[in-house]
């Protein structure tokens, strides 16, 4: 766990959100369904000395 960062994803409780299973530190994601449209919302923390962990986000 990184002591200098982290992620948060705040979703209004009135929205239908399903947490997506991401097996990577510092990444959280949800699937939102709004007016029959599906969206993936992702929050990523990338420490300054590391590259973005985008390989984990391909689903």
N, C-alpha and C positions, 0 to 999 in steps of 0.2 A: 504494500500500500504506500502511496506517495504522501509524505507528510506535508507537502507544499501545495497541493492542489486537490482537485476532485471535481465532480460534476453534479449538477442538479438539473432536474427537468420538472418544472412545476406546471401541472395541467389542471385547468378548472374542473372541479368535480362534476359539473353539469355536462361535460363532454364524455363521450364513450371512448376510453383509452384502454388499450391492452398492452401491457409491458412485453417487449420483445426480449427474448433470451439472447444476451450477448455475453460470451465467455471471454471478456477482456476487461482489464482494469481501466478505469477512467472513461468508460463509455456507457451511456444509458440510452435506451430507445423505446419509443412507444408507437403503436399504430393507432391512428385516429380515424374515425369514420364520421364525416360531416356531410350531410345532404347527399348521401349515397356515393360520396367520393372517399377514397382511402388514401391516407397520407402516412408517411413514416417520419417521425420527428426524432432527431438524434442530437445528443449533447456529448461533446468530446472535449476532454482536457488533454492537451499535449504539452508536457514540460518543455521549457526552452531548449534543452539539450537533446531532445528526442524528436524523431520524425513522427508525423501523424500516423496512427495505427489504422489506416483506411482499409487494409486487407480484411480486417474483421467485419467491415460493414457491408460486404457484398453478399446479399441474400437473394 
